[in-house]
Amino acid sequence: MKFLQCVFLLLLISALILTSDAWRRRRRRRRRVPAPTGCSSSPTLAYTYRSGCYSPYTHGERCTYRCHYGYSRVSGDYTRTCSGGRWAGTNLVCRRVSTGCSLPPTLSYTYRSGCSSPYTNGERCTYRCRTGYSRVSGDYTRTCSGGRWSGTNLVCRRVSTYCSSPPSLSYTYRSGCYSPYTNGERCTYRCRTGYSRVSGDYTRTCSGGRWVGTNLVCRRGSTCSTPPTLSYTTRSGCYSPYTHGERCIYRCRTGYSRVSGDYTRTCSYGRWAGSNLVCRGGSTCSSPPTLGYTYRSGCSYPYTQGESCYYRCRPGYIQVFGSTTRTCYYGTWAGINLVCRRAYG
Protein backbone atom coordinates (compact mmCIF):
# COMPACT_ATOMS: atom_id res chain seq x y z
CA MET A 1 0.00 0.00 0.00
CA LYS A 2 2.79 2.42 0.91
CA PHE A 3 4.45 1.54 -2.36
CA LEU A 4 1.43 2.68 -4.38
CA GLN A 5 1.26 5.93 -2.44
CA CYS A 6 4.91 6.63 -3.23
CA VAL A 7 4.36 5.97 -6.93
CA PHE A 8 1.35 8.32 -7.06
CA LEU A 9 3.31 11.07 -5.31
CA LEU A 10 6.20 10.75 -7.76
CA LEU A 11 3.79 11.05 -10.76
CA LEU A 12 2.19 14.15 -9.27
CA ILE A 13 5.58 15.81 -8.72
CA SER A 14 6.62 15.01 -12.31
CA ALA A 15 3.41 16.55 -13.71
CA LEU A 16 3.97 19.74 -11.72
CA ILE A 17 7.57 20.04 -12.98
CA LEU A 18 6.49 19.60 -16.62
CA THR A 19 3.75 22.23 -16.27
CA SER A 20 6.24 24.69 -14.73
CA ASP A 21 8.70 24.18 -17.61
CA ALA A 22 5.99 24.88 -20.25
CA TRP A 23 4.94 28.11 -18.49
CA ARG A 24 8.56 29.30 -18.35
CA ARG A 25 9.05 28.60 -22.08
CA ARG A 26 5.90 30.58 -23.03
CA ARG A 27 7.02 33.46 -20.84
CA ARG A 28 10.43 33.55 -22.54
CA ARG A 29 8.74 33.58 -25.99
CA ARG A 30 6.53 36.52 -24.98
CA ARG A 31 9.53 38.50 -23.85
CA ARG A 32 11.09 38.10 -27.30
CA VAL A 33 8.16 40.06 -29.14
CA PRO A 34 9.17 43.75 -29.35
CA ALA A 35 6.70 46.33 -28.10
CA PRO A 36 5.30 48.82 -30.67
CA THR A 37 7.66 51.75 -31.10
CA GLY A 38 6.71 55.46 -31.42
CA CYS A 39 7.38 57.81 -34.36
CA SER A 40 9.64 60.76 -34.75
CA SER A 41 8.13 64.20 -35.09
CA SER A 42 5.38 64.35 -37.72
CA PRO A 43 6.49 65.99 -41.00
CA THR A 44 6.25 69.76 -41.30
CA LEU A 45 4.68 70.55 -44.69
CA ALA A 46 4.80 73.87 -46.56
CA TYR A 47 1.59 75.98 -46.62
CA THR A 48 -0.23 73.64 -44.20
CA TYR A 49 -1.66 73.54 -40.68
CA ARG A 50 -1.20 70.40 -38.51
CA SER A 51 -3.55 69.39 -35.70
CA GLY A 52 -4.79 66.43 -33.63
CA CYS A 53 -1.44 64.88 -32.60
CA TYR A 54 1.04 65.52 -29.77
CA SER A 55 4.51 64.36 -28.65
CA PRO A 56 5.38 61.63 -27.80
CA TYR A 57 4.04 60.26 -31.07
CA THR A 58 3.06 56.75 -30.03
CA HIS A 59 1.82 53.92 -32.23
CA GLY A 60 -1.62 54.82 -33.69
CA GLU A 61 -1.20 58.58 -33.20
CA ARG A 62 -2.96 60.48 -36.07
CA CYS A 63 -2.08 63.95 -37.40
CA THR A 64 -4.51 65.96 -39.55
CA TYR A 65 -3.27 68.47 -42.16
CA ARG A 66 -5.08 71.23 -44.06
CA CYS A 67 -3.94 73.90 -46.53
CA HIS A 68 -3.37 77.50 -45.49
CA TYR A 69 -5.99 80.06 -46.48
CA GLY A 70 -5.46 81.03 -50.12
CA TYR A 71 -3.97 77.63 -50.93
CA SER A 72 -5.58 74.42 -52.23
CA ARG A 73 -4.63 70.74 -52.25
CA VAL A 74 -2.64 69.49 -55.25
CA SER A 75 -1.86 65.95 -54.00
CA GLY A 76 -1.20 63.89 -50.86
CA ASP A 77 -3.19 62.87 -47.77
CA TYR A 78 -5.01 65.02 -45.22
CA THR A 79 -4.20 62.49 -42.40
CA ARG A 80 -0.94 60.72 -41.39
CA THR A 81 -0.89 57.86 -38.82
CA CYS A 82 2.08 56.62 -36.73
CA SER A 83 2.43 52.92 -37.48
CA GLY A 84 5.48 50.76 -36.64
CA GLY A 85 7.70 53.81 -36.13
CA ARG A 86 6.74 55.42 -39.47
CA TRP A 87 4.14 57.95 -40.59
CA ALA A 88 1.77 56.14 -42.98
CA GLY A 89 0.52 58.13 -46.02
CA THR A 90 1.98 60.74 -48.38
CA ASN A 91 2.79 64.39 -47.83
CA LEU A 92 -0.01 66.89 -48.49
CA VAL A 93 1.03 69.34 -51.24
CA CYS A 94 -0.74 72.73 -51.36
CA ARG A 95 -0.57 75.40 -54.08
CA ARG A 96 -1.42 79.08 -53.86
CA VAL A 97 -4.78 80.06 -55.36
CA SER A 98 -4.48 83.38 -57.19
CA THR A 99 -7.19 85.81 -56.06
CA GLY A 100 -6.39 88.69 -58.38
CA CYS A 101 -5.66 89.55 -62.01
CA SER A 102 -3.30 91.93 -63.69
CA LEU A 103 -4.65 94.99 -65.50
CA PRO A 104 -7.43 94.08 -67.96
CA PRO A 105 -6.42 94.36 -71.63
CA THR A 106 -6.62 97.72 -73.35
CA LEU A 107 -8.33 97.14 -76.71
CA SER A 108 -8.30 99.40 -79.76
CA TYR A 109 -11.44 101.38 -80.59
CA THR A 110 -13.23 100.30 -77.39
CA TYR A 111 -14.48 101.70 -74.09
CA ARG A 112 -14.04 99.71 -70.86
CA SER A 113 -16.32 100.05 -67.83
CA GLY A 114 -17.61 98.25 -64.75
CA CYS A 115 -14.30 97.18 -63.17
CA SER A 116 -11.66 98.86 -61.02
CA SER A 117 -8.35 98.00 -59.28
CA PRO A 118 -7.62 95.76 -57.42
CA TYR A 119 -8.97 93.22 -59.92
CA THR A 120 -10.06 90.43 -57.58
CA ASN A 121 -11.46 87.04 -58.47
CA GLY A 122 -14.90 87.48 -60.08
CA GLU A 123 -14.31 91.10 -61.16
CA ARG A 124 -16.02 91.75 -64.52
CA CYS A 125 -15.06 94.33 -67.15
CA THR A 126 -17.48 95.37 -69.89
CA TYR A 127 -16.25 96.51 -73.30
CA ARG A 128 -18.11 98.29 -76.10
CA CYS A 129 -17.06 99.64 -79.47
CA ARG A 130 -16.54 103.37 -79.84
CA THR A 131 -18.94 105.50 -81.86
CA GLY A 132 -18.48 104.82 -85.53
CA TYR A 133 -17.13 101.32 -84.92
CA SER A 134 -18.87 97.94 -84.78
CA ARG A 135 -18.00 94.51 -83.34
CA VAL A 136 -16.16 92.05 -85.61
CA SER A 137 -15.40 89.32 -83.04
CA GLY A 138 -14.63 88.69 -79.37
CA ASP A 139 -16.52 89.13 -76.09
CA TYR A 140 -18.20 92.18 -74.60
CA THR A 141 -17.36 91.02 -71.03
CA ARG A 142 -14.12 89.70 -69.47
CA THR A 143 -14.06 88.14 -65.98
CA CYS A 144 -11.11 87.69 -63.57
CA SER A 145 -10.96 83.96 -62.79
CA GLY A 146 -7.98 82.19 -61.18
CA GLY A 147 -5.60 85.03 -61.95
CA ARG A 148 -6.56 85.26 -65.64
CA TRP A 149 -9.10 87.25 -67.70
CA SER A 150 -11.55 84.79 -69.23
CA GLY A 151 -12.88 85.35 -72.74
CA THR A 152 -11.40 86.77 -75.93
CA ASN A 153 -10.50 90.29 -76.95
CA LEU A 154 -13.26 92.40 -78.48
CA VAL A 155 -12.31 93.44 -82.01
CA CYS A 156 -14.02 96.55 -83.44
CA ARG A 157 -13.94 97.85 -86.99
CA ARG A 158 -14.66 101.32 -88.27
CA VAL A 159 -18.10 101.73 -89.81
CA SER A 160 -18.16 103.90 -92.89
CA THR A 161 -20.66 106.73 -92.47
CA TYR A 162 -20.98 107.57 -96.18
CA CYS A 163 -22.18 105.70 -99.24
CA SER A 164 -21.28 106.29 -102.84
CA SER A 165 -23.98 107.57 -105.18
CA PRO A 166 -27.07 105.32 -105.20
CA PRO A 167 -27.49 103.12 -108.27
CA SER A 168 -29.14 104.56 -111.37
CA LEU A 169 -31.71 102.01 -112.54
CA SER A 170 -33.31 101.75 -115.97
CA TYR A 171 -36.92 102.88 -116.39
CA THR A 172 -37.14 104.22 -112.82
CA TYR A 173 -37.46 107.49 -110.93
CA ARG A 174 -35.42 108.04 -107.72
CA SER A 175 -36.45 110.38 -104.90
CA GLY A 176 -36.02 111.13 -101.21
CA CYS A 177 -32.22 111.08 -100.92
CA TYR A 178 -29.51 113.68 -101.45
CA SER A 179 -25.70 113.92 -101.41
CA PRO A 180 -23.77 113.43 -99.17
CA TYR A 181 -25.31 110.02 -98.64
CA THR A 182 -24.80 109.46 -94.89
CA ASN A 183 -25.55 106.39 -92.84
CA GLY A 184 -29.32 105.84 -92.71
CA GLU A 185 -30.07 107.83 -95.89
CA ARG A 186 -32.96 106.22 -97.81
CA CYS A 187 -33.68 106.41 -101.54
CA THR A 188 -37.10 105.54 -102.97
CA TYR A 189 -37.49 104.13 -106.48
CA ARG A 190 -40.59 103.74 -108.65
CA CYS A 191 -41.14 102.55 -112.19
CA ARG A 192 -41.71 105.10 -114.93
CA THR A 193 -45.11 105.52 -116.55
CA GLY A 194 -45.81 102.58 -118.81
CA TYR A 195 -43.47 100.30 -116.85
CA SER A 196 -44.13 97.94 -113.95
CA ARG A 197 -42.03 96.22 -111.29
CA VAL A 198 -40.63 92.78 -112.10
CA SER A 199 -38.36 92.31 -109.03
CA GLY A 200 -36.23 94.18 -106.49
CA ASP A 201 -36.88 96.75 -103.76
CA TYR A 202 -38.60 100.11 -103.88
CA THR A 203 -36.29 101.51 -101.16
CA ARG A 204 -32.50 101.37 -100.67
CA THR A 205 -30.82 102.43 -97.41
CA CYS A 206 -27.21 103.52 -96.80
CA SER A 207 -25.79 101.28 -94.05
CA GLY A 208 -22.12 100.77 -93.24
CA GLY A 209 -21.00 102.31 -96.52
CA ARG A 210 -23.27 100.12 -98.68
CA TRP A 211 -26.75 100.45 -100.19
CA VAL A 212 -28.87 97.75 -98.57
CA GLY A 213 -31.43 96.00 -100.78
CA THR A 214 -31.66 94.80 -104.38
CA ASN A 215 -32.06 96.76 -107.59
CA LEU A 216 -35.60 97.50 -108.73
CA VAL A 217 -36.21 95.96 -112.16
CA CYS A 218 -39.01 97.49 -114.28
CA ARG A 219 -40.43 96.17 -117.52
CA ARG A 220 -42.28 98.10 -120.17
CA GLY A 221 -46.05 97.60 -120.11
CA SER A 222 -47.61 98.29 -123.50
CA THR A 223 -50.76 100.41 -123.69
CA CYS A 224 -54.05 98.68 -124.41
CA SER A 225 -56.62 99.42 -127.07
CA THR A 226 -60.02 100.81 -126.11
CA PRO A 227 -61.66 98.50 -123.55
CA PRO A 228 -64.54 96.36 -124.87
CA THR A 229 -68.05 97.83 -125.03
CA LEU A 230 -70.41 95.23 -123.55
CA SER A 231 -74.18 94.99 -124.02
CA TYR A 232 -76.42 96.09 -121.17
CA THR A 233 -73.45 97.35 -119.11
CA THR A 234 -71.91 100.63 -117.96
CA ARG A 235 -68.12 101.17 -117.74
CA SER A 236 -66.22 103.47 -115.34
CA GLY A 237 -62.85 104.08 -113.70
CA CYS A 238 -60.57 104.04 -116.76
CA TYR A 239 -59.49 106.67 -119.30
CA SER A 240 -57.41 106.93 -122.46
CA PRO A 241 -54.52 106.33 -122.90
CA TYR A 242 -55.04 102.91 -121.38
CA THR A 243 -51.59 102.25 -119.90
CA HIS A 244 -50.30 99.17 -118.15
CA GLY A 245 -52.22 98.63 -114.90
CA GLU A 246 -55.25 100.70 -115.93
CA ARG A 247 -58.46 99.14 -114.56
CA CYS A 248 -61.99 99.40 -115.95
CA ILE A 249 -65.05 98.57 -113.85
CA TYR A 250 -68.23 97.18 -115.45
CA ARG A 251 -71.71 96.75 -113.98
CA CYS A 252 -75.02 95.60 -115.37
CA ARG A 253 -77.61 98.24 -116.25
CA THR A 254 -80.81 98.64 -114.24
CA GLY A 255 -83.14 95.72 -114.90
CA TYR A 256 -80.28 93.44 -115.93
CA SER A 257 -78.21 91.00 -113.91
CA ARG A 258 -74.85 89.25 -114.30
CA VAL A 259 -74.84 85.88 -116.02
CA SER A 260 -71.05 85.39 -116.32
CA GLY A 261 -67.74 87.24 -116.74
CA ASP A 262 -65.75 89.74 -114.64
CA TYR A 263 -66.73 93.10 -113.20
CA THR A 264 -63.15 94.45 -113.63
CA ARG A 265 -60.77 94.35 -116.60
CA THR A 266 -57.09 95.35 -116.23
CA CYS A 267 -54.63 96.44 -118.91
CA SER A 268 -51.68 94.05 -118.64
CA TYR A 269 -48.87 94.23 -121.18
CA GLY A 270 -51.13 95.38 -124.01
CA ARG A 271 -54.13 93.14 -123.29
CA TRP A 272 -57.29 93.43 -121.17
CA ALA A 273 -57.07 90.69 -118.53
CA GLY A 274 -60.31 88.96 -117.59
CA SER A 275 -63.48 87.90 -119.43
CA ASN A 276 -66.43 89.90 -120.73
CA LEU A 277 -69.27 90.60 -118.34
CA VAL A 278 -72.55 89.12 -119.68
CA CYS A 279 -75.79 90.66 -118.44
CA ARG A 280 -79.32 89.48 -119.17
CA GLY A 281 -82.48 91.57 -119.10
CA GLY A 282 -85.21 90.87 -116.56
CA SER A 283 -88.69 91.25 -118.22
CA THR A 284 -91.78 92.20 -116.19
CA CYS A 285 -94.28 89.49 -115.37
CA SER A 286 -98.04 89.40 -115.88
CA SER A 287 -100.33 89.41 -112.86
CA PRO A 288 -99.50 86.56 -110.49
CA PRO A 289 -101.96 83.63 -110.47
CA THR A 290 -105.12 83.78 -108.35
CA LEU A 291 -105.38 80.48 -106.47
CA GLY A 292 -108.46 78.98 -104.80
CA TYR A 293 -108.76 79.12 -101.02
CA THR A 294 -105.60 81.24 -100.66
CA TYR A 295 -104.49 84.73 -99.69
CA ARG A 296 -101.71 86.56 -101.64
CA SER A 297 -99.42 89.28 -100.23
CA GLY A 298 -96.05 91.02 -100.63
CA CYS A 299 -96.21 91.97 -104.31
CA SER A 300 -97.73 94.83 -106.30
CA TYR A 301 -97.99 96.04 -109.90
CA PRO A 302 -95.82 96.40 -111.98
CA TYR A 303 -94.37 92.97 -111.35
CA THR A 304 -90.68 93.48 -112.19
CA GLN A 305 -87.75 91.07 -112.21
CA GLY A 306 -87.21 89.65 -108.72
CA GLU A 307 -90.65 90.57 -107.36
CA SER A 308 -91.96 87.88 -104.96
CA CYS A 309 -95.55 87.04 -104.02
CA TYR A 310 -96.39 85.08 -100.87
CA TYR A 311 -99.32 82.67 -100.65
CA ARG A 312 -101.04 81.01 -97.66
CA CYS A 313 -104.14 78.87 -97.20
CA ARG A 314 -107.32 80.49 -95.88
CA PRO A 315 -108.54 79.57 -92.38
CA GLY A 316 -110.04 76.07 -92.35
CA TYR A 317 -107.85 74.95 -95.25
CA ILE A 318 -104.52 73.18 -95.29
CA GLN A 319 -101.72 73.01 -97.86
CA VAL A 320 -101.71 69.91 -100.04
CA PHE A 321 -98.71 70.80 -102.23
CA GLY A 322 -97.15 73.70 -104.17
CA SER A 323 -95.03 76.76 -103.37
CA THR A 324 -95.85 79.42 -100.81
CA THR A 325 -93.51 81.90 -102.66
CA ARG A 326 -93.62 82.81 -106.36
CA THR A 327 -90.89 85.05 -107.89
CA CYS A 328 -90.89 87.00 -111.15
CA TYR A 329 -87.95 85.58 -113.11
CA TYR A 330 -87.40 86.78 -116.67
CA GLY A 331 -91.11 87.17 -117.46
CA THR A 332 -92.47 84.09 -115.68
CA TRP A 333 -93.51 83.26 -112.12
CA ALA A 334 -91.08 80.69 -110.76
CA GLY A 335 -92.59 77.98 -108.57
CA ILE A 336 -95.71 75.74 -108.45
CA ASN A 337 -99.27 76.79 -107.69
CA LEU A 338 -100.22 76.33 -104.06
CA VAL A 339 -103.14 73.85 -103.63
CA CYS A 340 -105.21 74.07 -100.42
CA ARG A 341 -107.85 71.60 -99.16
CA ARG A 342 -110.60 72.00 -96.56
CA ALA A 343 -109.47 70.67 -93.21
CA TYR A 344 -112.04 68.19 -91.85
CA GLY A 345 -112.10 67.92 -88.12
Protein Blocks (a to p, Z undefined) as FASTA:
>chain_A
ZZmmmmmmmmmmmmmmmmmmmmmmmmmmmmmpccddddddddddehiacehiacdddehi
acdddddehiacfbdcfbdcdeehiaedjddddddddfbdcdddddehiacehiacddde
hiacdddddehiacfbdcfbdcdeehiaedjddddddddfbdcdddddehiacehiacdd
dehiacdddddehiacfbdcfbdcdeehiaeddddddddddddddddddehiacehiacd
ddehiacdddddehiacfbdcfbdcdeehiaedjddddddddddddddddehiacehiac
dddehiacdddddehiacfbdcfbdcdeehiaedjddddddddZZ
